[in-house]
Amino acid sequence: MGQVTVKVNGRDFALSCDDGQEPRIRRLAQIVDARVGEFAANLGQIGEARLILLAALVLADELAEANDALQRAQSAAPTPAEPGPEGAAQSIRDIAERIEAVAARHKRP
């Protein structure tokens, strides 16, 4: 079992994870820390639990939006027996645009 220490809101957290997952856990913690930092800058230090909860809710909302967009794209996309390269490329562009739209709604001003 792997061990990794991450920093969120200036505080170290020791975590256990599967061997080899340490770099991924560090990257994910950096995303959470960045969101916590945004809320702390805008709202002040309103308590560590609240800051982390706000970050988790925003990240969960982004994930839900991305999953919804993916499901809409999959259900709207035709299902030919053999998709051509043009159709696949357009589907990828459509999904990328939806994901970028979701990310843009959650960026700091």
Helices and strands as residue ranges (DSSP letters): E 2-8, E 11-17, H 22-43, H 48-76, H 85-105
